[in-house]
């Protein structure tokens, strides 16, 4: 099984978090902004394609440089 590990993405769920949290998190990201859904989708398309047929147990980190522990 493969997985996509997105960083913070500009969706409605981010707007339930405080402005302070969003500003702090944005400043921590090397890319300096939250992702957009259209930037995550290609990873899903790739994993669903024949091009990924030999990938097993992979995690694709589409996260703008956010380090995930």
C-alpha positions as CSV (number, residue, x, y, z in Angstrom):
1,X,0.0,0.0,0.0
2,X,1.2,3.5,-0.9
3,X,0.3,6.8,0.8
4,X,0.3,10.5,0.2
5,X,1.4,12.6,3.2
6,X,0.3,16.2,2.5
7,X,1.4,19.2,4.5
8,X,-1.1,21.9,5.4
9,X,-3.4,22.5,2.4
10,X,-5.5,25.6,1.9
11,X,-8.9,24.1,2.5
12,X,-11.9,24.9,4.8
13,X,-10.4,22.9,7.6
14,X,-7.5,25.4,8.0
15,X,-9.9,28.2,8.6
16,X,-11.2,26.6,11.9
17,X,-7.7,27.1,13.2
18,X,-6.7,30.5,14.7
19,X,-5.1,33.2,12.6
20,X,-2.1,33.0,14.9
21,X,-1.6,29.3,14.3
22,X,-1.9,29.7,10.6
23,X,0.6,32.5,10.5
24,X,3.0,30.6,12.7
25,X,2.7,27.5,10.6
26,X,3.1,29.4,7.3
27,X,6.3,31.0,8.6
28,X,7.7,27.5,9.4
29,X,7.2,26.2,5.9
30,X,10.3,26.6,3.7
31,X,8.0,27.4,0.7
32,X,6.3,30.1,2.8
33,X,2.7,29.2,2.0
34,X,0.1,26.5,2.4
35,X,-0.4,24.0,-0.4
36,X,-3.3,24.0,-2.9
37,X,-5.4,21.0,-3.6
38,X,-4.3,21.0,-7.3
39,X,-0.8,20.5,-6.0
40,X,-1.7,17.3,-4.1
41,X,-3.8,15.7,-6.8
42,X,-1.0,14.7,-9.2
43,X,0.5,12.5,-6.5
44,X,-2.8,10.6,-6.3
45,X,-3.0,10.3,-10.1
46,X,0.5,9.0,-10.2
47,X,-0.1,6.4,-7.6
48,X,-3.2,5.2,-9.4
49,X,-1.4,4.9,-12.7
50,X,0.5,2.1,-14.2
51,X,3.7,4.2,-13.8
52,X,3.5,3.4,-10.1
53,X,2.9,-0.3,-10.5
54,X,6.3,-1.2,-9.0
55,X,6.0,1.1,-6.0
56,X,5.1,-0.7,-2.8
57,X,5.0,0.8,0.7
58,X,6.0,4.2,-0.5
59,X,4.9,7.5,1.0
60,X,5.0,10.6,-1.2
61,X,5.4,13.7,0.9
62,X,3.7,16.6,-0.8
63,X,4.2,19.1,2.0
64,X,6.0,22.3,1.0
65,X,9.0,21.2,3.1
66,X,7.0,20.5,6.3
67,X,8.9,17.8,8.2
68,X,6.7,15.0,9.4
69,X,8.0,12.9,12.2
